[in-house]
Amino acid sequence: AKGGAAMIVVANVAVDPGGLLAPHSLRADSGRFVPGLVRLAETIRKENVAAVLQINHGGRFARSDRMLAPSAVPLSDVSLSSIYRAGLKSLDLQQQWSIVSELIQYRPERIRAMTKSDIRRVINAYAQAALRARQAGFDMVEIHGGTGYLPVQFLSPRTNKRSDRYGGRLENRMRFALELTQAVKDAVGPEYPVGYRFQADEWMLNGFGLEEAKLFARRLSELPVAYLSVTGGTYESFVNKEIMEKSHRPCYMVNLAQAVKACVRVPVIASGRILSPELAETVLRKHQADLVGLARPLFADPCWPQKAQTGQPDAITACNDCGTCFQSLILNQPVRCVRWKSDKRIDRLRMIRDM
């Protein structure tokens, strides 16, 4: 927040214990988590920065004995395990064992098709988590509808094989995401903004693609949501060789944001390796998006916005796309960046301590 960001989205906060993605995920599924969320919101807002809580349910990607999904479709051969295997060669034996132990626990039979009662309960869980975000002092809430998580699992004909009113044609596959978005809006009230992390393309054969996504975007825009933060790909497509190569290119998801922006009336956020202020400015000047989102670039240098604003682009510590942060994540270790020099890291820890 001190680095000049206009809005900070606190990502992947679980709405339900069965939707957790990692042992150390932030949670908003109970009132007992509100005091911690209050401290987090206050830390962001005291720098005059908008604080957003992103709420999510992992569905078939969750860590749970019984993973809920629209249909009992197992992960494809190109799955999370492929991501893990891709990184094994660079890990030591202890780290490799940690990943292997994780994979052993995956069982396709744990995935259970949601009943109507499950659907009502999970939608209510989203609404209650959003209400807790507002109670905690966050300025907005964002529904995570990207990366192949539960809302996308309903949208995708690849993972939604239902024959009831939540499956089949697109109008039915959209129903879960639209109902949960409306439930969240009803819970927090008409004056409280609700954003949406938007999946524009799964990049999977027979998956949810851009043409259907544009129709869905219009429906969200009509509700309306406060903005659409556009993303592409899922855990099952990220390890595809073509997608991996694409993901290393600057602005590799901006074309998706541009396509969505052309068919909605709400602000659109573009992201995806927008590494420099020059690239960010180009996206805005070409009207490809209304805002620019930074993830790893901001992680590598929290002062990226401040340096951009003061005309110091050469002083930015750029993300070098090495994957160390993701490697730490899948090993359930504190996430770090190799671009942090030891003295800078100490300064950051001191800054956090003094907040």
N, C-alpha and C positions, 0 to 999 in steps of 0.2 A: 504493500500500500504506500510505503514511503517512496517507492521507486517511480511513481507517477502514473500508475494504471488508473483508468477511469472507473473500471468495474472489475471486481474480483469474484469469480465463480468458484465456490468451494465444491469440489467435484465428488460425485459418486457416494452420496450419503444414503444409507439403506433405509427403506421405508418399512421393512419387515425382516425379522430374524432369518426367515427362509430365503431372503434375497441377497444376503451378504456375499460379497465378492472376494473378500480376503479377511484374515483373522483380525487385522487392525483397521478395518473400514470404519469410518465415522458413521454414526447412527442417529436416526431421528424417529425410531419406532416406539419410543417410550418417553414419558415426561421426565424420566431420570436423566436424560441426556440434554435437557434444555439448559441447565446452568453452564455446561461446557460450551454449548453453542452460543450462549449469551456472550461469554468471554471472547469467543472467536469473532462474532459480529462486531463487538465493541472495538476490538483491535483493528479491524478493517475500517470501520466507519469514523474512527477518531482522526483519520488522515483525510477526511472528506471524500471518501471513495465509496461507491455503491457496493454493498455486500449482497451476494446472491448465493443461495443454498440450492445445489443441484441434487434432486432426489431421484432414487433409482431402485429397481428390482432386477436382479441378474437373470431371473428365469432359469433356463437350462444351463447358464454359465455360473450359477450361484454355488456356494459351498454349503451344501445341505444334504442330509440323508435322503430327503425326498424333494427333488428339484421340480418346481412347478413350471409348466409350459403350456401353450395352447394345445399341443399334441405331443405324444410320446415319441418324438423324433430324435434319435441319438445324434451326437456330434458327427460331422462328416470326417472322412479320412484326413482331409486337410483341416485340422482342428487345432485347439489349444496345444495339444501334445506336440504338434509339428513346430509350433513356435518355440516350445521348450527344447525340442531336439535340435533345432537350428542353432541354439546358443550353447549346447553342451560342450562343444570342443574348446570353448574359451574359459570353461569353469574348472576349478580344482575338484578333487574327488569328493570332498565333503559337500560342495555345492551341487555336484551332479547327483549325489545320493538324495539330497533334499528335493530335487526336482523329480527324480524317479519315484520317491516315496509319495509325492503329490499325485503322480499319474496313476499309481497303483490304486489309489482311492477312487478313481473315476469308474463308475459303473453305469452303463446305458440304462439298465433297468430301474435306476433311481429316478429317471425322468417320468413324471406323472402328468397326464393331461388334466388341465384344470376343469373342475366342475363349475356350474353356474354359481354355486355358493363360494367357491374359491375366487372367482372373478369379482364378485361383490365385495368379498373381504379384502382383496388386494387393492381394489379401487379405493375403498375406504381408508386403507393404510396409506396410500398416496395422499389423500385429502388430509388425514390427521397429521402426517409428517409435514405437509405444507403449513398447516396451522401452527405447528410447533416452531417452524422456521420464522413465521411472523411474530410469534410470542417471544422468540429469542432476539428479535431486533433486526433480522435481515430485511433489506429493502425490497427484495424480490425472491422468488423461487423459480428454479428452472427444472422442468421435467426432462430426465435423460431418455430421449427417444432415439438414441443412436447406438452404434457399435454392436448391433445385434442383440441388445438387451430385450427385456420382456415385451415392450410395445412393438419392437421390430419383429419379434417372433410371431406376433399376431398378424402383422402386416404382410409378412413374407409367405408366398404360396409354397415355398420350400419347407417351411417349418410349421405352417398352419394347415392341417389336414382335416379341420373340423367340418361337420355338416350342419351345424346349427346356425344361429343368427350371427355368430362371431367368425364364421369361416366361409370359404367359397369365393364369391365375387368380391371385388375390392371394397364395395360399399359395406360388406359385412366384416371384412378383415380390418377395416379402419375403425370399426365400432369400439373396440376396447380402448384404443388410444384416445379417441374423441370423448368417450365417456369419462375416462380418468382425468383428462384435461378439464372437462367441464366440472367434474366433482372437485378438483383442486380449486378452480376459480370460485365455485360456490362456497367452499370452506373459508377462503381467505377474504372474500368480499370483492366487490366490483372495482374498488380503487387500488387494489394491491396487484402489481404486475406479475404475470406468470409467463416466463419464457419457455422455449422448447428447443432442446438439442435435437436436431433434425437429421434423420438418416435419408440421404438423397439417393444412395445406391449401395446395395450390399456387395456389388462386384462379385456375384456368385451366379453360376448357371441356374436358371429357373428361380432366381431370387427376386427380391423387391428391387425394382429398377427405377431409373429417373422418370420415365413417363408416368408410372403410377405415383411416384413421389410428388410430382408436380400437382396432380389432382388432390392428393392428400394435403399438400402445402396450402392449397386454396381453402380447403375446409378448415384448417387450423387458423388461417388468416381471417376467416369469417367469424370465428368465435368471439373476439379475436384473442390471439396470444400477443404478448408484448414484443416478441421478436422470434426469429428462427435462426439458430446457430447451426450452420450446415456442416455435415461431415459425411464421409464415405467409408465403406469397408466394414467388415466384422472380424472377429477373432478367427473365423474360418476362412476368410479370404486374404488376410494380411500376409499369410505365408506363401501364397501363390507367387511364383517367380516374377511374373509380369507386374503384379501389384507391389511387390517388394521393390522392384526397380523404380516404379512410378513414385513410390513414397519417399524416395530420396531426392526427388526433383523439387526445386522451389515452387511454391504456390500450386502444388499438385491437386488441391481440392477446390481451387478458386472457380474453376469452370462450373462445378456443381452449384456453388453459391450464386453465380451469375444466372444460371438457368432457373433456380428457385426464385431469385429476386424478380425475374421478368414476369412472374405469374402471381405475385402476392402484393399486398399493400402494407405490410408490416416491415420493420427494419430487418435486414439480413446480415448476419455475421459470417465472415469468411475466415477460414483457418487452414492450416496445413503447410508447414515450412515457409511461412512468411518471415524470412530471416532478417531482413534489413528495413530500416525506415523508408528507403527508396522503393522497395517492393510494396510495402504497405501503402505508400502514397499513390503508387500506380494503380493499385486495386481500387482505391477510393476515387481517383480522378477518372477512371474508365467506367465508373458506376457499376462495377462488378459486385460490390457489396456496400453496405452502409457503415459497417464497423469491421475492425480487424481483431481477431482473437489470437492471443499468443499463449502457447503452453510451454514446450521445451525451451524456446528462445527466452522466455521470461524466467524460467527456472535456472538457465545458465547465467543470466544477468538480470536480476530483479529491477535494476535501474535502466533497463532498455527504454521505456517510454520517456523517462526524464532526460536521458542522453539524446534521444531523438528530438525532443522538444527544444533542447538547448543547442541543437546543431552540432552534436558530437558523435556522429555515427561511427567514426573510426575508433571511438573509445569503448564501443559495445563489445562485451565478451560474447562471441557468437557460439551458438550450439554447433558442435561438429558432427552431430548425427552418429555418435558412436554406440548408442544403445545401452550405455552403462546404467542410466536411470531405470530403464525397463528391466534390465537384468536384476537390479536390486529389488525391484517390485516383485518379480516372480519368485525370488528367493525369500520373500517376506522379511527383507532387511530394510533398515532406514534408507530411503532413496537419496542418492548422492549424484553429483555431477563432477566429471573429471576436470571441467573447466574452472571449478572452484580451487583456487590456490589456497594453501593452508592458512595463510594470514587472512585472506578474504573470508574463509569459512569461520575463523575465530571471530572476525568482525561481525559476521552475520549472526553467530550465536550470541554474541554480546548484545546486538541490537534486539534480538528476540527476548533475551533476558530482561532488558531494560524497558520493554513494552508494558 
